[in-house]
Amino acid sequence: MNPNMPTSSNRKHRLLIQALTLSAAAAFASGAQADAPSYTIVDLGVIGNGEFSQAFGSSRNGSFVVGRSSDSQDQAYRWSAQGGMQALGNIDGRQFATAHGVNNAGLTVGVSAATWFGTAPLPVMWNPNGSVTALALPEGYGWGAANAVNNSGLIVGRAGSQDGDRAVLFNAATGSSQIINATTANGSFMTEAFGVNDAGLVVGIGTDPSDLALIVGMVYNSATGEMSSLGALPGHNSAINFGVSNNGSVVGSSSIYSSESSPFIWSASQGMKAISLPPNTSNGSGSGVNDKGWVVGNAGGEFSIPFLYADGNTYTLQSLLPAGSDWDFSTNTSASAMAIADNGSIIGTAVHNGQVHAYQMTLVSSVPEPESWVLTLGGLGWLGVLSRRRAKATPTNSPQR
């Protein structure tokens, strides 16, 4: 026997270890990719005899959900697991209100309108105790809305006049407001702000004066006063920025003007990346993002299909719920996913037992369950132990490789 050749039994043993290593790696990769997060779901209900409810905003810690409950009028609400759905008051003389955003303290912002159709909207704020305050608009502006609030009380939204809409900042503590006048290098300006993080990074949409048909996805740094545009996905020329996480990730939709929209996530390190759409959908948008980079949004086709994008995979919300949950996220046009908290909870609207209701989905687990790859790795470890023991027992005059 050639002393430089390993014995047949040792060679088979090593080949077995190599094969098991490759098998374990493949099983681990496929198992990790296939394991979707699992969720439970809560129906947030309605106020009084409300016909339906919708959820539009969540606090970053997932403690509060806000939206509207509607019958002959729109009633803004704030929901928590401890207190349930609480009706929020309206400013004098108005019967229609919707809450859009809330922070971790329960400070809630939204809009009060004169009619169910949203006529003459005014930005409003509800304190944690439920009292309502009309936010002062900048001079020369007669209507507007408040869309989001961060944990420092910085509120963002829009203010309108006969000359058009402009993005606006409101200060919850002082009651002051100011138009965001900063522009990009080419003169694009923000017309509405949809989100703000705790660092004061504001996201929204704007107008390019050189091409008024474009929709510009814009980011405003309220700490430095700098305005920028994130651009669009390849082949597109327009974008809408809807949400921003505390670590600076931005989500929204990219399109060719206002058609063929695709959801995206943007980060400073990776730029703008397209998010894959769920099956049987043709367009979509990202609406919210958390600090893990998980994104929720809505895709369209025949029906509205809410989705979760997590760790590179896109899941329909329907697929994340236990079988027999009596919730329909797949065969209606009312379903939505509007926000995702840092704890993974998701809020929006869906059909429950035939009724359109607001919901909160709570993350149960995002860790893959022990499967065959765990057993394979365990067996591989024992083979390694046996191999070392065998090597120690081999006579020194039997060369080993």
Secondary structure, 3 states (H helix, E strand, C coil): CCCCCCCHHHHHHHHHHHHHHHHHHHHHHHHHHHCCCEEEEEEEECCCCCCEEEEEEECCCCCEEEEEEECCCEEEEEEECCCEEEECCCCCCCCEEEEEEECCCCCEEEEEECCCCCCCCEEEEECCCCCEEECCCCCCCCEEEEEEECCCCEEEEEEEECCEEEEEEEECCCCCEEECCCECCCCCEEEEEEEECCCCEEEEEEEECCEEEEEEEEEEECCCCEEEECCCCCCCCEEEEEEECCCCCEEEEEEECCEEEEEEEEECCCEEEECCCCCCCCEEEEEEECCCCCEEEEEECCCEEEEEEECCEEEEHHHHCCCCCCEECCCCCCCEEEEECCCCCEEEEEEECCEEEEEEEEEEECCCCCCHHHHHHHHHHHHHHHHHHHHHHCCCCCCCC
